[in-house]
Amino acid sequence: MSNERELELVHRRDEILHETMTLTANVVQSLEQQQKLAFDTQENLHNQNFLLSLANDKMRLMNQ
């Protein structure tokens, strides 16, 4: 194999590694965003559950 061909292959390998690194970084960023969304959703559901519990208690008091 000629040196020129080897250099082409090394260059292509480097391009593929760079593309892989970029894709991996994008996946990590997406997963971090999903994790934050899941946390925010959990917090919102907790708050809604608390408000519904308060409303339920108020309705019980009104029905007595």
PyMOL commands that set and color helices and strands:
alter all, ss='L'
color gray80, all
select helices_A, chain A and resi 3-63
alter helices_A, ss='H'
color red, helices_A
deselect
rebuild
show_as cartoon
